[in-house]
Amino acid sequence: MGDPNFSQNPRKSFPTAYELCDRKLHLADFGSTYSGSTAVSVLINGGKLTVANTGDSRAVMGRLKKGRFYNSRAFC
């Protein structure tokens, strides 16, 4: 089930979703205590970019201009 506040405040919703996922993993039938994981979430909504990450993940954004990539930026 999604966060009802996501469309109004995705910046607040991302940490809530990450925490919920973590709690559910710890309740799973496999040993998640010593498992490592990373995640990156990116939302592009109109002209606004919202990025969330946990662990040592990174998102890289690229754009196409005349069939070629240019102006890539890394978000940490």
PELINRA-V44332 format. One record per backbone hydrogen bond with DSSP energy under -0.5 kcal/mol. CO is the residue of the C=O (numbers start at 1). NH is the residue of the N-H. Records with the same first field share a line. If there is no record, write none. Layout:
CO: NH + NH
This chain:
3: 6
5: 9
9: 12 + 13
10: 14
11: 15
12: 16
13: 17
14: 18
15: 19
16: 20
17: 21
18: 22
19: 23
20: 24
21: 25
22: 26
23: 27
25: 28
30: 32
32: 35
39: 54
41: 52
43: 45 + 50
45: 48
48: 45
50: 43
52: 41
54: 39 + 57
59: 75
61: 73
63: 70
65: 68
68: 65
70: 63
73: 61
75: 59
